Amino acid sequence: MSEQSAEIIRSRAFLRRVRNVRKGILTRSRIIERLSEKAYTMGQLAEELEMSSSAVRRHLNNMLAEGIVEKFKYRGKTLWRLSGYGQTSLEEALS
């Protein structure tokens, strides 16, 4: 089993405004997983995920447009976190 196929796909990683390809869904799922723990700067996310800053920025901006994440300023840095709005998880929708 490959490393990517063992990863969890988050329902919030599916976007309405972009074409959802497997690689993008997996990347957004990894971003959501990190942001569920704490707020990160874009650079911190890029470093943790071993991705370029531009790729992380693209995913964050797409998720921002759909209300999944939000950004805020703290001590001169721009941090990203899950918004609590946007798409609900399947478990939340069914309960």
Buried (B, 14 or more C-beta within 10 A) or exposed (E): EEEEEEBEBBBBBBBEEBEEEEEBBBBBBBBBBBBEEEBBBBEBBBEEBEBEEEEBBBBBEBBBBBEBBBBEEEEEEEBBBBBEEBBEEEEEEEE
